[in-house]
Amino acid sequence: MQNSFNYDDIPVISTTSGRLKGYFFNGEYIFKGIPYATARRFQMPEAVTPWVGVKDATSYGFVAPLLSQDTPNGELLVPHRYWPQDENCLNLNIWTHSLAPTSKKPVLVWFHGGGYTAGSAIEHIAYDGFNMTEFGDVVVVTVNHRLNILGFLDLASLSEKYAHSANVGLADLVASLEWIHDNIVNFGGDPENVTIFGQSGGGMKVTGLMQIPAAAGLFQKGIIMSGVSDGKVMPLLPGDGKAITTALLAELNIQASEFEKLETIPYYELAQAYNKVAPVVAKAGHYVGGMPLADDYYLGEPLVTGFRKEAYAIPLMIGSVFGEFAFGELPFNKETLTYEQARKLIAKVYGKHTDAVLTLFKKAYPDKHITDLLSLDRVFRVPSKKRAQAHAKGQKAPAYLYNFTLNFPIQHGKPAWHCSDIPFVFHNTEKVEVTTIPEVTKDLEQQIFSAVISFAYNSDPNHPNLPTWEPVTIEKEPTMIFDCPCEVRDNYDDDLLDFMEEVLPATTLTEADEAEIQH
């Protein structure tokens, strides 16, 4: 097909912030780097001062500064793109088929991963919204916001103006949804049909927004991918920001009375000082930030502090992937191992419990090689199940549970790892080479993608190319297993995960992220 491009004849779009001009390519209007709010350091976001004239929206905006420089690695598994960083990073990107206010297409708003400290709206190649709009006939929005010490550091002890500094990164997302609610109709979207979705830290942000009263009514559905915390995944050190604030001021040689210098000191000096003192403060058992802090703005992780009752009325898709944090290279070829060789590998982890865990694993995953057990995740699968069950108890809206269990054509059948499902969700497997599995990838991509789009349209992921997928109830826990083939099984891994929780040491997200399979 011949590509089509147009810039000169694209209509100017009016928004509450000012007029914008994007571009047209192959049937879609694309707008990049749109400012949705402004923010003074450590303070709540504010509305953009309307600009004069027409703002060009053809270039991605700045992404949030990081605490340390990224080192490219693992790009074959999760290909990235890197972009200029600046605190002026409150911007979003839009892909849409239509600019007619009457189109009223479902809107999907993506919150990126990276915990609360890293990442960006364009970090992963697979975040690109073009194909999702092309094949799903939806409006796609991806959002940048403040991270790490800029978005999640409690400085309230210094001044009332920093009262919500521990959560301003989430407040940025609320501001983005407010902008979308007020303006997306001019981009062909329906402000009353907004689905927020995200993976890893992005999934946690979906849950976080459900716990913020100020976000009420700004979205109607949520998709949480590998991003449910139960207080064990990302343990929050106790207390408030007094200890870390005191240490930070001392390291920067700033008097307490001169605290406002924290607003003007160059970011990377601030980050360097924080990186030096935070481990010391954390070792002493004190809060150091880096994630939201429950207060009267954000009501806390629901599995820890309880659900905001209104959140029960929001339909959800919740899931994780088989291997999650098994990024390390597999030091064996499972296809050539004898059963006894494979069993010895497992025995190095499970010892006297080896036969018992193998029995449970083969019951839960009869078609998997037994060495896949060494990659099996519980960091996100366990709390994802708890999150769906807790939502079901509200009996106000469905929660659909899934597990992505595909094995990939690398390292002789490596099980699905953290982020490996993202290309399938965005219909972007063509951009991620390692997803290429003849006679599998395209069909599975269509099954997963169609479930996401159906959910965005109807609050129900069912479609003709999937087995019937029921929501979780108080009585049973159906899980859609995305694999080749897809199937639905009820409570199929309860016994296995319970046993793993009993015989293996507790694992935090940080430990899981850093760990490799031990043999």
C-alpha positions as CSV (number, residue, x, y, z in Angstrom):
1,M,0.0,0.0,0.0
2,Q,1.2,3.5,-0.8
3,N,2.0,5.5,2.2
4,S,0.1,8.8,2.7
5,F,1.4,11.9,4.6
6,N,-0.1,15.3,5.1
7,Y,0.9,18.2,7.3
8,D,0.0,21.4,5.4
9,D,-3.8,20.6,5.1
10,I,-4.3,19.2,8.6
11,P,-6.9,21.2,10.6
12,V,-5.8,23.1,13.6
13,I,-7.4,21.6,16.8
14,S,-8.6,23.9,19.6
15,T,-8.0,22.8,23.2
16,T,-8.4,24.3,26.6
17,S,-4.6,25.0,26.5
18,G,-4.5,26.5,23.0
19,R,-4.4,25.5,19.4
20,L,-2.5,22.5,18.1
21,K,-1.3,21.2,14.8
22,G,-0.3,17.5,14.3
23,Y,0.1,15.5,11.1
24,F,-1.6,12.8,9.1
25,F,0.0,9.5,8.2
26,N,-1.6,6.4,6.6
27,G,-5.1,7.1,7.8
28,E,-4.3,8.5,11.3
29,Y,-3.9,11.9,12.8
30,I,-0.9,12.0,15.2
31,F,-0.2,14.5,17.9
32,K,3.0,14.4,20.0
33,G,4.3,16.2,23.0
34,I,1.0,18.0,24.0
35,P,1.4,19.8,27.3
36,Y,-1.4,18.8,29.6
37,A,-0.2,20.6,32.8
38,T,2.7,22.5,34.3
39,A,4.4,22.0,37.7
40,R,6.7,23.7,40.0
41,R,9.1,21.2,41.6
42,F,7.6,19.1,44.4
43,Q,4.2,20.8,44.0
44,M,0.8,19.8,42.6
45,P,0.3,20.2,38.8
46,E,-1.4,23.3,37.5
47,A,-3.3,24.0,34.3
48,V,-1.3,25.1,31.4
49,T,-1.3,28.8,30.7
50,P,-2.9,29.0,27.2
51,W,-0.3,29.7,24.6
52,V,-0.7,32.2,21.8
53,G,-0.8,31.0,18.2
54,V,-0.6,27.4,17.0
55,K,1.7,24.9,18.8
56,D,3.4,22.3,16.7
57,A,2.6,18.9,18.0
58,T,4.8,16.7,15.7
59,S,7.6,16.0,18.1
60,Y,7.6,13.9,21.3
61,G,8.0,15.9,24.4
62,F,10.7,15.6,27.1
63,V,10.6,12.5,29.4
64,A,11.1,12.5,33.1
65,P,14.7,12.7,34.4
66,L,16.1,9.6,35.9
67,L,18.1,9.1,39.0
68,S,20.9,7.4,37.0
69,Q,21.7,6.9,33.4
70,D,20.2,4.0,31.6
71,T,22.5,1.3,30.3
72,P,21.1,-0.4,27.3
73,N,20.8,-4.2,27.8
74,G,18.4,-7.0,27.1
75,E,17.3,-5.1,24.0
76,L,16.4,-8.3,22.2
77,L,13.9,-9.2,24.9
78,V,12.6,-5.6,25.4
79,P,13.7,-3.1,22.8
80,H,13.8,0.5,24.0
81,R,14.2,4.0,22.7
82,Y,15.8,6.7,24.7
83,W,14.8,10.4,24.6
84,P,15.9,13.7,26.1
85,Q,15.1,14.2,29.7
86,D,13.8,17.4,31.4
87,E,11.5,18.3,34.3
88,N,9.1,19.9,31.9
89,C,7.8,16.5,31.1
90,L,4.0,16.7,31.6
91,N,3.0,15.9,28.1
92,L,1.0,13.3,26.1
93,N,0.7,11.8,22.7
94,I,-2.5,11.0,20.7
95,W,-3.3,8.6,17.8
96,T,-6.7,8.9,16.2
97,H,-8.6,8.1,13.0
98,S,-10.9,11.1,13.2
99,L,-11.0,14.6,14.4
100,A,-14.8,14.8,14.3
101,P,-16.4,15.5,17.7
102,T,-19.2,13.2,16.8
103,S,-16.9,10.1,16.4
104,K,-16.9,9.3,20.1
105,K,-14.5,6.4,19.9
106,P,-13.3,4.6,23.0
107,V,-10.2,6.1,24.5
108,L,-7.3,4.0,25.8
109,V,-4.8,5.9,28.0
110,W,-1.4,4.2,28.6
111,F,0.7,4.6,31.7
112,H,4.2,3.4,31.3
113,G,6.2,1.0,33.5
114,G,9.4,1.5,35.3
115,G,8.0,1.4,38.8
116,Y,7.6,5.0,40.0
117,T,11.2,5.9,39.3
118,A,11.9,5.3,35.6
119,G,10.4,4.8,32.1
120,S,8.6,7.0,29.7
121,A,5.6,7.1,27.4
122,I,7.7,6.1,24.4
123,E,10.4,4.1,26.2
124,H,9.5,0.7,24.8
125,I,9.2,0.3,21.0
126,A,5.9,-1.5,21.6
127,Y,4.3,1.5,23.3
128,D,3.7,3.1,19.9
129,G,-0.1,3.6,19.5
130,F,-0.4,3.6,15.7
131,N,-1.4,-0.1,15.3
132,M,-3.8,-0.1,18.2
133,T,-5.7,2.8,16.6
134,E,-5.4,1.3,13.1
135,F,-6.7,-2.2,14.0
136,G,-8.9,-1.3,17.0
137,D,-10.6,1.9,15.8
138,V,-9.9,3.6,19.1
139,V,-8.1,6.7,20.3
140,V,-4.8,6.0,22.0
141,V,-3.1,8.3,24.4
142,T,0.3,7.8,26.1
143,V,1.4,9.9,29.1
144,N,4.6,11.2,30.6
145,H,4.7,12.4,34.2
146,R,7.1,13.1,37.0
147,L,9.0,10.2,38.6
148,N,11.3,9.3,41.5
149,I,12.3,12.3,43.7
150,L,10.3,14.7,41.5
151,G,7.1,12.8,41.8
152,F,7.3,10.7,44.9
153,L,9.2,12.2,47.8
154,D,7.6,13.4,51.0
155,L,8.8,16.9,51.8
156,A,5.7,17.9,53.7
157,S,7.6,18.5,56.9
158,L,9.4,21.5,55.2
159,S,6.3,23.4,54.0
160,E,2.6,23.2,53.5
161,K,3.2,23.8,49.7
162,Y,4.8,20.3,49.6
163,A,1.8,18.7,51.4
164,H,1.3,16.2,48.5
165,S,4.9,16.0,47.2
166,A,4.9,12.2,48.0
167,N,2.2,11.7,45.4
168,V,2.5,14.5,42.8
169,G,3.5,11.9,40.2
170,L,0.0,10.4,40.5
171,A,-1.5,13.9,40.6
172,D,0.1,14.5,37.2
173,L,-1.8,11.5,35.9
174,V,-5.0,12.9,37.3
175,A,-4.2,16.2,35.5
176,S,-3.6,14.2,32.2
177,L,-7.1,12.6,32.6
178,E,-8.7,15.9,33.3
179,W,-7.1,17.3,30.1
180,I,-8.3,14.2,28.2
181,H,-11.8,14.6,29.6
182,D,-12.0,18.2,28.6
183,N,-10.4,17.9,25.1
184,I,-10.5,14.3,23.7
185,V,-13.8,14.9,22.0
186,N,-12.0,17.2,19.5
187,F,-9.7,14.2,18.7
188,G,-12.6,11.9,18.0
189,G,-12.7,10.3,21.4
190,D,-15.5,9.7,23.9
191,P,-14.6,11.3,27.3
192,E,-17.2,9.0,28.9
193,N,-15.5,5.8,27.7
194,V,-11.9,6.0,28.9
195,T,-9.9,2.9,29.7
196,I,-6.7,3.4,31.6
197,F,-4.1,0.6,31.2
198,G,-0.5,0.0,32.1
199,Q,2.1,-2.6,32.8
200,S,4.4,-3.1,35.8
201,G,4.6,0.3,37.5
202,G,2.0,1.5,34.9
203,G,-0.4,-1.2,36.3
204,M,0.2,0.1,39.8
205,K,-0.7,3.6,38.6
206,V,-4.0,2.2,37.3
207,T,-4.7,0.8,40.8
208,G,-3.4,4.1,42.3
209,L,-5.8,6.2,40.4
210,M,-8.7,4.0,41.5
211,Q,-7.7,5.0,45.1
212,I,-7.7,8.8,44.4
213,P,-11.1,10.5,44.9
214,A,-10.0,13.4,42.6
215,A,-9.8,10.9,39.7
216,A,-13.4,9.8,40.1
217,G,-15.3,9.9,36.8
218,L,-12.2,10.6,34.7
219,F,-12.0,6.9,33.5
220,Q,-14.5,4.1,33.4
221,K,-12.3,0.9,33.1
222,G,-8.9,-0.4,33.9
223,I,-6.4,-2.9,32.6
224,I,-3.6,-3.9,35.1
225,M,-0.7,-5.8,33.5
226,S,1.9,-7.3,35.8
227,G,1.4,-4.5,38.2
228,V,-0.5,-5.5,41.4
229,S,1.2,-4.8,44.7
230,D,0.2,-6.4,48.0
231,G,2.7,-4.6,50.2
232,K,5.2,-7.4,49.7
233,V,6.0,-6.6,46.1
234,M,7.2,-3.1,46.8
235,P,7.5,-2.8,50.6
236,L,7.1,0.8,51.8
237,L,9.4,1.7,54.6
238,P,7.6,3.2,57.6
239,G,7.2,6.9,58.6
240,D,7.2,10.1,56.7
241,G,9.9,12.1,54.9
242,K,11.5,13.8,57.8
243,A,14.5,11.5,57.9
244,I,15.3,11.6,54.2
245,T,14.6,15.3,54.1
246,T,17.1,16.0,56.9
247,A,19.7,13.8,55.3
248,L,19.2,15.4,51.9
249,L,19.5,18.9,53.2
250,A,22.7,18.0,55.2
251,E,24.3,16.4,52.1
252,L,23.6,19.5,50.0
253,N,24.7,21.8,52.8
254,I,21.4,23.6,52.9
255,Q,20.0,25.0,56.1
256,A,16.4,24.0,57.0
257,S,15.4,27.6,56.8
258,E,16.6,27.7,53.2
259,F,14.7,24.6,52.1
260,E,13.3,26.4,49.0
261,K,16.8,26.0,47.4
262,L,15.7,22.4,46.8
263,E,13.4,23.8,44.1
264,T,16.2,25.4,42.1
265,I,19.3,23.2,42.6
266,P,20.1,21.4,39.3
267,Y,18.2,18.2,39.2
268,Y,21.3,16.0,38.7
269,E,23.0,17.5,41.8
270,L,19.8,16.7,43.7
271,A,19.7,13.2,42.3
272,Q,23.3,12.6,43.2
273,A,22.8,13.7,46.8
274,Y,19.6,11.5,47.1
275,N,21.4,8.5,45.6
276,K,24.1,8.9,48.3
277,V,21.9,9.3,51.4
278,A,18.8,7.2,50.5
279,P,20.5,3.8,51.1
280,V,21.7,5.0,54.5
281,V,18.3,6.2,55.5
282,A,16.6,3.1,54.2
283,K,19.1,0.9,56.1
284,A,18.1,2.7,59.3
285,G,14.5,1.6,58.5
286,H,13.1,5.0,57.4
287,Y,10.9,6.0,54.5
288,V,12.9,7.2,51.4
289,G,10.2,7.8,48.8
290,G,10.2,6.3,45.4
291,M,6.5,5.2,45.5
292,P,3.2,6.8,46.6
293,L,2.5,7.4,50.2
294,A,-1.0,7.0,51.6
295,D,-2.6,10.2,52.7
296,D,-5.9,12.1,52.2
297,Y,-5.2,12.5,48.5
298,Y,-4.1,8.9,47.7
299,L,-5.8,6.3,49.9
300,G,-3.1,3.6,49.5
301,E,-2.7,0.2,47.9
302,P,-6.1,-1.4,48.2
303,L,-4.7,-4.8,49.2
304,V,-3.0,-3.0,52.1
305,T,-5.2,-0.1,53.2
306,G,-8.6,-1.4,51.8
307,F,-10.6,-0.5,48.7
308,R,-12.2,2.9,48.1
309,K,-15.8,1.7,47.8
310,E,-16.3,3.5,44.5
311,A,-13.5,1.5,42.9
312,Y,-15.6,-1.7,43.0
313,A,-17.7,-0.3,40.2
314,I,-14.8,-0.1,37.7
315,P,-14.5,-3.1,35.4
316,L,-11.0,-4.6,35.3
317,M,-8.7,-6.9,33.3
318,I,-5.9,-8.1,35.6
319,G,-3.0,-10.4,34.7
320,S,0.6,-11.3,34.6
321,V,3.1,-13.4,32.6
322,F,4.6,-16.8,33.3
323,G,8.2,-15.9,33.8
324,E,8.1,-12.2,34.8
325,F,11.6,-11.6,36.2
326,A,13.4,-14.5,34.8
327,F,15.5,-12.3,32.5
328,G,18.7,-14.2,33.1
329,E,20.0,-16.3,30.2
330,L,19.0,-20.0,30.7
331,P,22.3,-21.9,31.1
332,F,20.9,-25.1,29.7
333,N,19.0,-26.4,26.6
334,K,15.9,-27.9,28.1
335,E,15.2,-29.7,24.8
336,T,18.3,-31.9,25.2
337,L,18.0,-32.6,28.9
338,T,17.0,-36.0,30.2
339,Y,14.3,-36.0,32.9
340,E,16.8,-36.8,35.6
341,Q,19.1,-34.0,34.5
342,A,16.2,-31.6,34.6
343,R,15.1,-32.9,38.0
344,K,18.6,-32.3,39.4
345,L,18.4,-28.6,38.3
346,I,15.1,-28.2,40.1
347,A,16.4,-30.0,43.2
348,K,19.0,-27.4,43.6
349,V,16.2,-24.9,44.3
350,Y,13.6,-27.1,46.0
351,G,15.7,-29.8,47.7
352,K,13.5,-32.2,49.6
353,H,10.4,-30.6,48.2
354,T,11.3,-31.4,44.6
355,D,9.0,-34.3,43.9
356,A,6.1,-32.5,45.6
357,V,6.5,-29.3,43.6
358,L,6.9,-31.2,40.4
359,T,3.7,-33.0,40.9
360,L,1.9,-29.7,41.5
361,F,3.6,-28.1,38.5
362,K,2.7,-30.8,36.1
363,K,-0.9,-30.6,37.3
364,A,-1.0,-26.8,36.7
365,Y,1.1,-26.8,33.5
366,P,0.8,-30.3,31.9
367,D,2.3,-29.1,28.6
368,K,5.3,-27.2,30.0
369,H,8.8,-28.6,30.4
370,I,9.5,-29.2,34.0
371,T,12.5,-26.7,33.9
372,D,10.0,-23.9,33.2
373,L,9.2,-24.2,36.9
374,L,12.5,-22.4,37.6
375,S,11.2,-19.4,35.8
376,L,7.7,-19.4,37.2
377,D,6.6,-16.1,38.7
378,R,4.7,-15.6,42.0
379,V,5.7,-11.9,42.6
380,F,2.8,-10.7,40.4
381,R,0.6,-13.8,39.9
382,V,-0.2,-14.2,43.5
383,P,-1.3,-10.5,44.2
384,S,-3.1,-10.4,40.8
385,K,-5.2,-13.3,41.9
386,K,-5.9,-11.6,45.2
387,R,-6.8,-8.3,43.5
388,A,-9.3,-10.0,41.2
389,Q,-10.8,-11.9,44.1
390,A,-11.1,-8.8,46.2
391,H,-12.7,-6.9,43.4
392,A,-15.2,-9.7,42.9
393,K,-16.4,-9.4,46.5
394,G,-17.7,-5.9,45.7
395,Q,-20.1,-7.5,43.3
396,K,-20.5,-4.2,41.3
397,A,-18.2,-4.7,38.3
398,P,-16.4,-7.7,36.7
399,A,-12.7,-8.5,37.0
400,Y,-11.3,-10.7,34.3
401,L,-8.1,-12.6,35.2
402,Y,-5.4,-13.7,32.7
403,N,-2.0,-15.3,32.5
404,F,0.3,-15.0,29.5
405,T,2.3,-18.2,29.4
406,L,3.8,-18.3,25.9
407,N,7.3,-19.8,25.3
408,F,9.5,-17.8,22.9
409,P,12.0,-18.8,20.2
410,I,15.1,-17.8,22.2
411,Q,17.2,-19.7,24.7
412,H,15.4,-22.9,23.5
413,G,11.9,-21.9,24.6
414,K,12.3,-19.2,27.2
415,P,9.0,-18.6,29.1
416,A,7.3,-15.3,28.8
417,W,9.2,-12.5,30.7
418,H,8.2,-9.1,32.1
419,C,7.0,-6.9,29.2
420,S,6.8,-9.7,26.7
421,D,3.0,-9.4,26.4
422,I,3.1,-5.7,25.6
423,P,3.6,-6.1,21.8
424,F,0.6,-8.4,21.7
425,V,-1.6,-5.9,23.6
426,F,-0.6,-3.0,21.3
427,H,-0.7,-5.1,18.1
428,N,3.0,-4.4,17.7
429,T,4.6,-7.8,17.5
430,E,6.0,-6.8,14.1
431,K,8.2,-4.3,15.9
432,V,9.7,-6.8,18.3
433,E,11.6,-9.5,16.5
434,V,11.8,-12.0,19.3
435,T,8.0,-12.4,19.2
436,T,8.2,-14.0,15.8
437,I,6.8,-17.5,16.0
438,P,5.4,-18.9,12.7
439,E,1.8,-19.9,12.8
440,V,1.5,-18.7,16.4
441,T,2.3,-15.0,16.8
442,K,-0.3,-13.4,14.5
443,D,-3.2,-15.5,15.7
444,L,-2.3,-15.0,19.4
445,E,-1.7,-11.3,18.9
446,Q,-5.2,-11.0,17.3
447,Q,-6.8,-12.9,20.2
448,I,-5.1,-10.8,22.9
449,F,-5.5,-7.5,21.1
450,S,-9.2,-8.2,20.3
451,A,-9.8,-8.9,24.0
452,V,-8.4,-5.5,24.9
453,I,-10.4,-3.7,22.3
454,S,-13.6,-5.5,23.2
455,F,-13.0,-4.6,26.8
456,A,-12.5,-0.9,25.8
457,Y,-15.8,-0.9,23.9
458,N,-17.9,-3.2,26.1
459,S,-16.3,-3.7,29.5
460,D,-16.1,-7.3,28.4
461,P,-13.0,-9.0,26.7
462,N,-14.9,-11.8,25.1
463,H,-14.9,-12.1,21.4
464,P,-15.5,-15.0,18.9
465,N,-11.9,-16.1,18.6
466,L,-11.5,-16.9,22.3
467,P,-13.0,-19.5,24.6
468,T,-15.7,-18.1,26.8
469,W,-14.0,-16.0,29.5
470,E,-16.0,-15.4,32.7
471,P,-15.1,-12.9,35.4
472,V,-13.8,-13.9,38.8
473,T,-16.5,-14.6,41.4
474,I,-16.5,-15.3,45.1
475,E,-16.9,-19.0,44.3
476,K,-14.4,-19.5,41.4
477,E,-11.4,-17.9,39.7
478,P,-11.4,-18.4,35.9
479,T,-8.1,-17.5,34.3
480,M,-7.7,-16.9,30.6
481,I,-4.4,-18.6,29.7
482,F,-3.0,-16.7,26.7
483,D,-0.9,-19.3,24.9
484,C,-1.1,-21.7,21.9
485,P,-3.9,-22.6,22.3
486,C,-5.7,-20.2,24.6
487,E,-7.8,-21.8,27.3
488,V,-9.8,-20.9,30.4
489,R,-9.1,-22.9,33.6
490,D,-10.5,-22.3,37.1
491,N,-8.2,-22.0,40.1
492,Y,-5.7,-24.2,38.3
493,D,-2.5,-23.0,40.0
494,D,-3.8,-22.4,43.6
495,D,-2.1,-25.5,45.1
496,L,1.2,-24.9,43.3
497,L,1.5,-21.2,44.3
498,D,0.5,-22.0,47.9
499,F,3.2,-24.6,48.0
500,M,5.8,-22.2,46.5
501,E,4.8,-19.5,49.0
502,E,5.3,-22.1,51.8
503,V,8.7,-23.5,50.9
504,L,10.4,-20.6,49.1
505,P,11.7,-17.4,50.8
506,A,9.7,-14.2,50.4
507,T,10.6,-12.2,47.3
508,T,10.3,-8.4,46.8
509,L,10.1,-6.8,43.4
510,T,13.6,-5.4,43.8
511,E,15.0,-8.8,44.6
512,A,13.1,-10.4,41.7
513,D,14.2,-7.8,39.3
514,E,17.9,-8.3,40.2
515,A,17.8,-12.1,40.5
516,E,18.7,-14.6,37.9
517,I,17.9,-18.3,38.0
518,Q,20.2,-20.1,40.4
519,H,21.5,-23.6,39.5
